């Protein structure tokens, strides 16, 4: 008899602000842990050079990584001004 396991992992888009006031947009299944990793030097080259970071935005839950990635790509194309509106809750 085989067991079936159905694990649901929620994905999120997050925006972190660097000490230089630059935004870093990414995806993760644990936003708080991801910021800790960025701030400990584990992450992208940009993250290690521009940290420490503050988590300034976390999206709604996405059901899968692909959906979160699509939203991440969309947000990365936005201007800084539009990202700031999203962070303030003035944009969806």
DAKAPE-V909370 format. One record per run of one state. SS is the DSSP state (hx for helix, st for strand, lp for the rest). FROM is the first residue (numbers start at 1). TO is the last residue. If there is no record, write none. Layout:
ss={SS	SS}
from={FROM	FROM}
to={TO	TO}
This chain:
ss={lp	st	lp	st	lp	hx	lp	hx	lp	st	lp	st	lp	hx	lp	hx	lp}
from={1	11	19	23	29	31	40	45	51	53	59	62	63	65	77	80	89}
to={10	18	22	28	30	39	44	50	52	58	61	62	64	76	79	88	92}
